[in-house]
């Protein structure tokens, strides 16, 4: 049966089986062919890999051999921070811990260790290769080479040997020499004196900037290029001769430096291949030396003219100078003095002639006298000698810091005689004054008490210890004023004692004491610039005069006089003062004409005194107006904070003069109150002026304002000396001033005016003071003042 027929007879499932078998046969054939080819290729690849492994092993062995030729340490950093260290770390460190080799500072200098740290950091972070050479702390040369290999940072530290070691050491020494040379040149360049260096042929090779300035060139290199010489030709020739002879050149020379002739101490030292020089400018030294010689000669001539004996001994105790008064004092032979005797020789000579005080142990006395030569300090030593002739000498030994001693012999004999006579005369004078009934006090030209009698101390009840301390007239006045009713006479007495008047002339004053006594005080100038002040009790005579006067006085006359004073004083006093102040200001104007310094000073005195007098007159007028009952208050709304600021601005000059600070304290919404604004500001001004006057320098004055119910309270506090309890009740008295212990000066009307103006406003004033802690003045105004604008009698 043909195959085609047989195939047509096959059932479908038989076809499927047939196809499966055929496919399996074909797959087996193809797979076998592929396996054979794969085996052949794998065998070839294995052979090639074996060959490459052998080659790599050979290269590795070769590299290991090369690495082991020199002692080294290799550090490898991979992906992590833990390094791999290979090699002999004992080459660099003595410790067994290999990681200590990475602490470069343990075996390198600090600067080299920091440099190596930076290079390793760049290698690990950016793969930057480097190669450096160092000397370890023990002086061994090390080559450090770092580079990236296979994605890793590799550091190799190798000890260099042989020529490379010698070369590394030479490089290090060369670097040190270069640094030392640069340091020396930098130092020489900054010196203010000319410095130069020459080569073997004598040519300039380097100069500093001071040399360039001295030779009028812009810079050192230009001076070298121009061969600018500082020394004169003759001096240069001598310096060249010294270089040839290998001798140092040192000479004081003159040269033109910066356009002027100067004197230099020039020094040039030859070296192996050249020379170096230095010039020190001694022009000022020479000038000072010449001036010193002239002054010494002048001093010697001056000392020769003195009546006081002077002798100067050097550090070797030899007499190097004496004036004529010294020779005449001791009557010494000029030939002996010309032999330059020692201090001991002079004392021995004077002892032989019995001209110095007798001593029980002359040798010890002379030894103690000569200890001044060995003294460390230079304080003068003073001795008193009573000579056998009866003369009295004051001997001063003044040691010289450089050695030697200057003796000064002052003959005090005449002075002691005069002192004895004056003491006797003074005793007689004091006994005479003490028996006088009148109180007598004499003040010297310096204003201090120099003489007084018992009647003066008894009259003013002043402790004798205080008077013996020679107090000033200001202190005496402060002690006496509490005993008088009107202190106006004491400023005049102080003026007479201090001689502030243009002409010193006798003056007399009438003083009323609190105990009812009346004194007539008289000041009389004395020829020596002192002032005599006497106080005579005239109470009985004055009492008779007052009785007769009071009997004839009438109230109508007194009233008329007071009213006339109030109405006419403005024109009679204020108008002339205003004219004086105005013309003084006109004279001070530069447009009127120039003034010299003395005229401008006097003009300032006129302005200050006129303004002060005008202020006193205004105060007196205000008080007189109040007393007359014609003072009118112009009531209105007064801004409290503005009034405080205005008063503070008005005393700015006094604050600056006294170096006192001021502080204003008030609530922002304190508002206004009804009062006479001008009088309120005048009250605050007077209180601030008074507080500033009694404040210490650097102190502070506080102006405080508060609203308490229906009252406005102002408080002024200072940090001054305070007020004694017995004085508080008198501070509001007119013309009552307290000047002791403070800078305050015035007529004593300020607080009286304050009290009067506050009383007009139906307010009241109180004072709180603690001595040594300051004073507080409290002023209270009614917040809502009615129609009350006139003072009562």
C-alpha positions in Angstrom: 0.0 0.0 0.0 1.4 3.3 -0.9 2.4 5.7 1.9 -0.1 8.3 0.7 -2.9 5.8 0.9 -1.8 4.8 4.3 -1.7 8.3 5.5 -5.2 8.9 4.3 -6.3 5.9 6.3 -5.0 7.5 9.6 -7.5 8.8 12.1 -7.2 12.3 13.5 -5.9 11.2 16.8 -3.3 9.1 15.1 -2.2 12.2 13.2 -1.7 13.9 16.5 0.4 11.1 17.9 2.5 11.1 14.7 3.2 14.8 14.8 4.2 14.6 18.4 6.8 11.9 17.8 8.2 13.7 14.8 8.5 17.0 16.9 10.3 15.1 19.7 12.8 13.6 17.2 13.5 17.0 15.7 14.0 18.7 19.1 16.4 16.0 20.2 18.5 16.4 17.1 18.7 20.2 17.4 19.4 20.1 21.2 22.2 17.7 20.8 23.8 19.9 18.1 23.5 23.0 20.4 25.0 21.1 23.4 28.0 20.0 21.4 28.7 23.6 20.4 28.2 24.9 23.9 30.7 22.4 25.3 33.3 23.5 22.7 32.8 27.2 23.5 33.0 26.6 27.3 36.2 24.7 27.0 37.7 27.6 25.0 36.5 30.2 27.6 37.9 28.1 30.4 41.2 28.0 28.7 41.2 31.8 28.2 40.2 32.4 31.8 43.0 30.2 33.1 45.4 32.1 31.0 44.2 35.5 32.3 44.3 34.2 35.9 47.8 33.2 35.5 48.7 36.6 34.0 47.0 38.4 36.9 48.8 36.2 39.4 52.1 37.1 37.7 51.3 40.8 37.8 50.2 40.5 41.4 53.5 38.8 42.3 55.4 41.4 40.4 53.6 44.2 42.2 54.1 42.7 45.6 57.8 42.4 44.8 57.9 46.0 43.8 56.1 47.1 46.9 58.3 45.2 49.2 61.5 46.8 47.8 61.0 49.9 50.1 59.5 49.9 53.6 56.0 51.5 53.3 52.5 51.6 54.8 49.4 51.4 52.5 46.0 52.7 53.6 42.9 51.9 51.5 39.5 53.4 52.0 36.5 51.6 50.4 32.8 52.3 50.4 32.7 52.5 54.2 34.9 54.7 56.4 36.9 51.9 57.9 40.3 51.9 56.3 42.5 48.9 55.5 46.0 49.3 56.6 48.9 47.2 55.3 52.6 47.4 55.9 54.9 48.0 58.8 53.4 50.9 60.8 56.4 50.7 63.2 58.3 52.7 60.5 56.3 55.8 61.5 55.0 55.2 65.1 56.1 53.3 68.1 52.6 52.2 69.2 51.3 48.8 68.1 47.9 50.2 67.1 47.9 50.5 63.2 45.2 53.2 63.1 47.5 55.5 65.1 49.4 56.0 61.8 46.4 58.1 60.5 46.8 60.5 63.4 49.4 62.4 61.4 50.0 64.9 64.2 51.7 62.2 66.3 54.6 61.8 63.9 54.5 65.0 61.8 54.8 68.7 62.7 51.5 70.4 63.1 51.5 72.4 59.8 52.6 69.3 57.8 50.0 67.2 59.5 47.3 69.7 58.6 48.5 69.8 55.0 48.4 66.0 54.8 44.9 65.9 56.3 43.6 68.3 53.7 45.2 66.3 50.9 43.7 63.0 52.1 40.3 64.6 52.5 40.3 65.8 48.9 41.5 62.4 47.7 38.6 60.6 49.5 36.0 63.2 48.6 36.9 64.2 45.0 39.5 61.6 44.0 42.3 64.3 43.8 45.7 62.6 43.6 48.7 64.1 45.4 52.3 63.5 46.2 54.1 65.1 49.1 57.4 64.8 51.0 57.8 65.4 54.7 60.3 65.0 57.5 58.9 63.1 60.6 59.3 64.4 64.1 62.4 62.2 64.3 63.8 63.7 61.1 63.2 60.7 58.8 62.0 61.6 55.2 58.6 60.2 54.2 57.0 60.3 50.8 53.1 60.4 50.9 51.4 59.5 47.7 47.6 59.3 47.3 45.5 58.4 44.2 42.2 56.7 43.4 42.4 53.1 42.3 39.4 51.0 41.3 36.9 53.3 43.0 39.0 53.3 46.2 41.2 55.9 47.8 44.8 54.6 48.4 47.4 56.4 50.5 51.0 55.1 50.4 53.5 56.3 53.1 57.0 55.3 52.1 60.3 55.9 53.9 62.9 57.4 51.4 66.4 56.1 51.5 69.7 56.8 49.8 69.9 59.7 47.4 66.1 60.4 47.7 66.4 60.7 51.5 69.4 63.0 51.2 67.5 65.1 48.6 64.4 65.3 50.8 66.5 66.5 53.7 68.2 69.1 51.6 64.9 70.3 50.3 63.6 70.7 53.9 66.8 72.6 55.0 66.5 74.7 51.9 62.9 75.6 52.8 63.9 76.5 56.3 66.7 78.7 55.0 64.3 80.4 52.6 61.8 81.0 55.4 64.4 82.3 57.8 65.8 84.6 55.0 62.3 85.9 54.3 61.7 86.5 58.0 65.0 88.3 58.4 64.4 90.4 55.3 60.9 91.2 56.4 62.2 92.4 59.8 65.0 94.4 58.2 62.5 95.9 55.7 60.4 97.2 58.6 63.3 98.8 60.5 63.2 102.6 60.6 66.9 102.8 59.9 68.7 102.2 56.6 69.9 98.6 56.0 71.8 97.3 52.9 73.5 94.2 51.6 76.4 94.1 49.1 77.9 91.3 47.0 81.5 90.4 46.8 82.3 93.2 44.4 80.7 95.8 46.7 77.6 96.4 44.6 74.3 96.9 46.4 72.1 93.8 46.1 69.3 94.6 48.6 68.2 97.6 50.7 65.2 98.2 52.9 62.5 100.9 52.5 64.2 103.2 55.1 67.3 103.2 52.9 65.2 104.0 49.9 63.6 107.0 51.7 67.0 108.2 52.9 68.4 108.2 49.3 65.2 109.8 47.8 64.2 106.8 45.8 60.7 105.3 45.5 61.6 101.7 46.5 64.3 99.4 47.5 64.7 97.7 44.1 64.9 101.1 42.4 67.6 102.1 44.8 69.5 98.9 44.0 69.0 99.5 40.3 70.2 103.1 40.6 73.1 102.1 42.8 72.0 104.9 45.2 74.7 105.3 47.9 73.9 106.7 51.3 77.5 107.3 52.5 79.8 110.0 51.3 82.6 109.0 48.9 85.3 109.2 51.6 83.3 107.0 53.9 82.5 104.5 51.1 86.2 104.3 50.3 87.0 103.5 53.9 84.2 100.9 54.0 85.6 99.3 50.8 89.0 99.1 52.4 87.6 97.4 55.4 85.7 94.9 53.2 89.0 94.1 51.4 90.8 93.6 54.7 87.9 91.6 56.1 87.5 94.1 58.9 84.3 95.6 60.3 83.6 99.2 59.4 82.2 101.4 62.2 82.2 105.2 62.0 80.0 108.2 62.9 79.4 109.8 59.5 77.3 112.7 58.1 75.2 112.1 55.0 72.4 113.8 53.2 69.2 111.9 54.0 65.8 112.9 52.6 67.2 116.3 51.5 68.7 117.2 54.9 72.1 116.5 56.4 72.0 114.0 59.2 74.4 112.2 61.5 74.6 108.4 61.4 76.4 105.7 63.2 77.3 103.5 60.2 78.2 99.8 60.7 79.2 97.4 57.9 80.3 93.8 58.6 82.0 91.7 55.9 80.7 88.1 55.2 81.9 85.2 53.1 80.5 86.7 49.9 79.7 90.3 50.5 78.8 92.5 53.4 75.8 93.9 55.3 75.4 97.4 56.7 73.3 99.4 59.1 73.0 103.2 59.7 71.5 104.5 62.9 70.3 108.1 62.8 71.8 109.9 65.8 71.1 113.5 64.8 68.7 114.1 67.6 71.0 112.3 70.0 73.9 114.6 69.0 71.7 117.7 69.3 70.5 116.5 72.8 74.0 115.8 73.8 75.2 119.2 72.8 72.2 120.8 74.5 72.9 118.8 77.6 76.5 119.9 77.7 75.4 123.5 77.3 72.8 123.0 80.1 75.3 121.4 82.3 77.7 124.3 81.9 74.8 126.7 82.5 73.8 124.8 85.7 77.3 124.9 86.9 77.5 128.6 86.4 74.2 129.0 88.1 75.1 126.9 91.0 78.3 128.9 91.4 76.1 132.0 92.0 74.0 130.4 94.7 74.5 131.2 98.3 73.6 127.6 99.1 76.6 125.2 99.2 76.4 122.4 96.6 78.7 119.4 96.1 78.3 116.6 93.6 80.1 113.2 94.0 80.1 110.5 91.3 79.4 106.8 91.7 83.1 106.3 92.9 82.4 108.8 95.7 84.8 111.4 94.1 84.0 115.1 94.1 83.2 116.1 90.5 81.7 119.5 91.1 81.4 122.1 93.9 80.3 125.7 93.8 82.0 128.6 95.5 79.6 128.6 98.4 80.7 125.1 99.3 84.4 126.1 99.4 83.6 129.2 101.5 81.2 127.3 103.8 84.0 124.9 104.9 87.0 127.1 104.1 88.7 124.4 102.1 92.0 124.8 100.2 91.4 125.0 96.4 94.4 122.8 95.8 92.8 120.1 98.0 89.5 120.3 96.0 91.3 120.2 92.7 92.7 116.8 93.7 89.2 115.3 93.3 89.0 114.0 96.8 86.5 111.3 97.8 83.5 111.9 100.1 85.3 110.2 102.9 88.4 112.4 102.4 86.4 115.6 102.6 84.7 114.4 105.8 88.0 113.4 107.3 89.4 116.8 106.4 86.5 118.6 108.0 86.8 116.4 111.1 90.5 117.3 111.5 89.6 121.0 111.3 86.7 120.4 113.8 84.1 121.8 111.5 81.5 119.1 111.5 79.5 117.8 114.5 81.4 115.7 117.0 80.5 112.0 116.9 81.0 109.3 119.5 81.8 106.7 116.7 82.9 108.7 113.7 83.6 105.7 111.5 80.0 104.3 112.0 78.5 107.7 111.5 80.4 108.2 108.2 79.4 104.6 107.1 75.7 105.3 107.7 76.1 108.6 105.8 77.5 106.8 102.8 74.7 104.2 102.6 73.0 106.6 100.3 75.4 105.5 97.5 74.0 102.0 97.7 70.4 102.9 98.1 67.9 101.4 95.6 65.4 104.3 95.8 66.3 107.9 94.8 64.4 109.6 97.7 66.5 112.5 99.2 67.9 112.1 102.7 67.8 115.0 105.1 70.1 115.5 108.1 70.5 118.4 110.6 74.0 119.3 111.7 74.8 121.5 114.6 78.4 122.7 114.0 80.9 123.4 116.8 80.8 127.0 115.7 77.1 127.2 116.7 75.8 127.3 113.1 72.9 125.1 112.2 73.0 123.3 108.8 70.3 121.3 107.0 72.2 118.7 104.9 70.2 117.1 102.0 71.7 114.0 100.2 70.0 113.6 96.8 71.1 110.3 95.1 71.5 110.2 91.4 69.8 107.1 89.6 72.9 106.8 87.5 75.2 106.7 90.5 76.6 109.4 92.7 75.1 111.8 95.3 74.5 115.6 95.3 75.0 117.3 98.7 73.1 120.5 99.5 74.1 122.4 102.6 71.5 125.0 103.7 72.6 127.4 106.5 69.5 127.6 108.7 71.1 129.6 111.5 69.5 133.0 110.5 66.2 131.3 109.9 66.1 129.7 113.4 67.1 133.1 115.0 64.2 134.8 113.1 61.8 132.0 114.0 62.7 132.4 117.7 62.2 136.2 117.5 58.9 135.8 115.7 57.7 133.2 118.2 58.5 135.5 121.1 56.9 138.5 119.3 53.8 136.4 118.5 53.5 135.3 122.1 53.6 138.9 123.3 51.1 139.8 120.6 48.7 137.0 121.5 48.8 137.8 125.2 48.0 141.4 124.3 45.1 140.4 122.1 43.7 138.0 124.6 43.3 140.8 127.1 41.2 143.0 124.7 37.5 143.2 125.1 37.0 143.4 121.3 36.9 140.3 119.3 39.9 140.3 116.9 40.7 138.0 114.0 43.4 138.3 111.4 43.0 136.5 108.0 46.0 135.9 105.8 46.2 136.7 102.1 44.9 133.1 101.4 41.7 133.9 103.3 42.6 131.6 106.2 42.6 132.5 109.9 46.1 133.2 111.1 45.5 135.0 114.4 42.6 135.4 116.9 41.9 136.2 120.5 39.8 134.6 123.2 37.1 137.2 122.8 36.6 136.1 119.2 36.1 132.5 120.0 33.8 133.4 122.9 31.7 135.8 120.9 30.9 133.3 118.1 31.1 130.2 120.3 33.6 128.5 118.0 35.6 125.5 119.3 39.3 126.2 119.9 40.4 123.1 117.9 38.5 124.5 114.8 40.2 127.8 115.1 43.7 126.2 115.5 43.2 124.4 112.2 43.3 127.8 110.4 39.9 127.6 108.8 39.0 129.6 105.7 36.8 132.8 105.9 34.0 130.8 104.2 34.0 128.3 107.0 34.2 131.0 109.7 31.2 132.8 108.0 29.3 129.5 107.9 29.8 129.1 111.7 28.9 132.7 112.5 25.8 133.2 110.3 23.5 131.0 112.5 24.0 133.6 115.3 22.9 136.6 113.3 19.5 137.8 112.1 20.7 139.3 108.8 23.6 137.6 107.1 24.1 140.3 104.5 27.2 141.7 106.2 29.2 138.5 106.0 29.5 138.4 102.2 30.9 141.9 102.4 33.4 140.8 105.1 34.4 137.8 103.0 34.9 140.1 100.0 37.1 142.3 102.0 39.2 139.4 103.4 39.5 137.8 100.0 40.7 141.1 98.5 38.2 140.9 95.6 37.8 144.7 95.6 39.9 146.7 93.2 41.1 148.9 96.2 41.6 147.4 99.6 40.2 149.9 102.1 38.7 149.8 105.6 35.0 149.0 105.8 32.5 148.9 108.6 29.3 146.8 109.1 26.5 146.6 111.6 25.5 143.1 112.6 22.4 142.1 114.6 22.6 138.9 116.6 19.8 136.5 117.4 20.4 137.1 121.1 19.6 140.8 120.7 23.2 142.0 120.8 24.4 144.5 118.1 28.0 144.4 116.8 30.0 146.9 114.8 32.4 144.9 112.5 35.4 146.7 111.0 37.8 145.3 108.3 41.2 146.8 107.9 43.8 145.8 105.3 47.3 145.0 106.6 50.5 145.6 104.7 51.3 142.0 104.2 48.1 141.3 102.3 46.3 140.1 105.5 43.1 141.6 106.8 42.2 142.5 110.4 38.6 142.0 111.4 37.3 143.4 114.7 33.9 143.0 116.3 32.8 145.5 119.0 29.6 145.1 121.1 27.5 148.3 120.7 24.2 146.9 122.0 23.6 149.6 124.6 24.2 152.5 122.2 22.1 150.9 119.5 19.2 150.2 121.9 19.0 153.9 122.7 19.1 154.9 119.0 16.4 152.4 118.2 14.1 153.6 121.0 14.3 157.2 119.8 13.8 156.1 116.1 10.8 153.9 116.8 9.2 156.6 118.8 9.3 159.0 115.9 8.2 156.5 113.2 4.6 156.5 112.0 2.7 153.7 110.3 1.6 156.1 107.5 5.1 157.0 106.6 6.2 153.3 106.5 3.2 152.5 104.3 3.9 155.3 101.9 7.5 154.4 101.6 6.7 150.8 100.8 4.1 151.8 98.2 6.5 154.3 96.6 9.2 151.5 96.5 6.8 149.1 94.8 5.7 151.7 92.2 9.0 153.3 91.4 11.6 150.5 91.9 10.8 149.1 88.4 11.9 152.3 86.8 14.7 153.2 89.2 16.4 149.8 89.3 15.2 147.5 86.5 15.4 150.1 83.8 19.1 151.0 84.3 19.9 147.3 84.7 18.0 146.5 81.5 20.0 149.3 79.7 23.3 147.9 81.1 22.4 144.4 79.9 21.3 145.6 76.5 24.4 147.7 75.9 26.6 144.8 77.1 25.1 142.6 74.5 25.5 145.3 71.9 29.2 145.6 72.8 29.6 141.8 72.5 28.3 142.0 68.9 31.2 141.7 66.4 29.5 144.3 64.2 30.1 147.0 66.8 33.8 146.5 66.8 36.5 144.0 68.0 37.2 143.4 71.6 40.3 141.9 73.2 40.2 138.9 75.4 40.3 140.9 78.6 37.5 143.3 77.5 35.4 140.3 76.5 36.1 138.7 79.9 35.0 141.9 81.8 32.0 142.2 79.5 31.0 138.6 80.5 31.3 139.6 84.2 29.1 142.6 83.6 26.4 140.5 81.9 26.5 137.7 84.6 26.4 140.2 87.5 23.7 142.4 85.9 21.5 139.4 85.2 22.0 138.1 88.7 21.2 141.5 90.1 18.1 141.9 87.9 16.9 138.5 89.1 17.3 139.6 92.7 15.5 142.8 92.1 12.6 140.9 90.4 12.5 138.7 93.5 12.5 141.6 95.8 9.7 143.3 93.7 7.6 140.2 93.8 8.0 139.9 97.6 7.2 143.7 98.0 4.2 143.3 95.7 3.0 140.4 97.8 3.6 142.3 101.0 1.7 145.3 99.6 -1.3 143.2 98.8 -1.3 144.2 95.1 -0.1 140.9 93.6 -2.6 139.8 90.9 -2.8 136.1 89.8 -3.7 135.5 86.2 -5.5 132.2 86.5 -5.9 129.8 83.6 -5.5 126.2 82.7 -1.8 125.2 83.3 -0.4 122.1 81.4 1.4 120.3 84.2 3.9 118.4 82.0 4.6 121.5 79.9 5.3 123.6 83.0 7.7 121.0 84.3 9.5 120.8 81.0 9.7 124.6 80.7 11.2 124.9 84.2 13.7 122.1 83.4 14.8 123.8 80.2 15.4 127.0 82.1 18.0 125.4 84.4 19.9 123.6 81.7 22.9 125.9 82.0 23.0 125.3 85.8 22.8 121.5 85.2 25.7 121.6 82.8 27.8 123.8 85.2 27.1 121.6 88.2 27.3 118.3 86.2 23.9 117.3 87.6 21.2 115.2 86.0 17.5 115.9 86.1 14.6 113.5 85.8 10.9 114.5 85.3 8.3 112.1 86.5 4.6 112.4 85.9 1.7 110.5 84.4 1.1 111.1 80.7 -2.6 111.9 81.4 -2.0 114.1 84.4 -3.6 117.0 82.5 -4.0 120.5 83.7 -5.1 122.5 86.7 -6.2 126.1 87.3 -3.5 128.4 88.4 -1.2 131.3 87.3 1.1 129.5 84.8 3.9 132.1 85.1 4.0 131.8 88.9 3.8 128.0 88.8 6.8 127.9 86.5 8.6 130.4 88.7 8.0 128.2 91.7 9.3 125.1 89.9 12.3 127.1 88.6 13.3 128.3 92.1 12.9 124.8 93.6 15.0 123.2 90.8 17.7 126.0 91.1 17.9 125.5 94.8 18.1 121.7 94.5 20.9 121.9 91.8 22.8 124.4 93.9 22.9 122.0 96.8 23.6 118.8 94.7 27.0 117.2 94.5 28.7 116.9 91.1 27.3 113.8 89.3 24.1 113.9 91.4 20.5 113.8 90.2 17.5 116.0 90.9 14.0 114.6 90.5 10.9 116.7 89.7 7.8 114.6 90.4 4.1 115.6 89.8 1.0 113.7 90.9 -2.7 114.3 91.1 -4.1 113.4 94.5 -7.8 113.8 94.8 -8.4 117.5 94.4 -4.8 118.5 94.7 -1.7 118.7 92.5 1.5 117.8 94.3 4.9 118.7 93.0 8.0 117.1 94.7 11.6 118.2 94.1 14.2 115.8 95.5 18.0 116.2 95.5 20.9 114.1 96.6 22.8 116.8 98.4 24.1 117.1 102.0 20.7 117.7 103.4 19.5 120.3 106.0 20.2 120.1 109.7 16.9 119.8 111.7 17.5 123.2 113.4 17.8 124.9 110.0 14.6 123.5 108.4 12.4 126.1 110.1 14.5 129.0 108.8 15.0 128.1 105.1 11.9 130.1 104.0 13.2 133.2 105.8 14.1 136.0 103.5 17.8 136.4 102.8 18.5 133.1 104.5 21.2 131.3 102.6 23.2 128.1 103.4 26.5 128.1 101.6 28.6 125.8 103.8 29.4 122.5 102.1 27.7 123.4 98.8 28.2 125.4 95.5 24.9 127.3 96.1 25.2 131.1 96.2 22.2 133.5 96.3 20.4 136.3 98.1 18.2 133.9 100.0 14.9 134.9 98.4 14.1 131.9 96.2 12.4 129.7 98.8 10.6 132.8 100.3 9.1 133.5 96.9 8.1 129.9 96.5 6.3 130.0 99.8 4.6 133.3 99.0 3.4 132.2 95.5 2.1 128.9 96.8 0.3 130.7 99.6 -1.4 132.9 97.0 -2.7 129.8 95.3 -4.1 128.6 98.7 -1.5 125.8 98.7 1.2 124.8 101.1 4.9 123.8 101.2 6.7 121.2 103.3 10.3 120.1 103.6 11.7 116.7 104.5 15.5 116.4 104.8 18.0 113.9 106.2 21.6 115.1 106.6 23.8 113.3 104.2 20.9 111.8 102.2 19.3 114.9 100.5 16.2 117.1 100.7 12.7 116.9 99.4 10.5 119.9 99.0 6.7 119.2 98.5 4.5 121.8 97.0 0.7 121.3 97.0 -1.7 123.3 94.8 -5.5 123.0 94.7 -6.6 121.5 91.5 -9.6 123.8 91.1 -8.7 127.3 92.3 -11.7 129.7 92.5 -11.7 133.4 91.7 -8.9 134.2 94.1 -6.4 136.5 92.4 -5.2 139.0 95.1 -2.9 138.5 98.0 -4.0 139.4 101.4 -2.1 141.7 103.6 
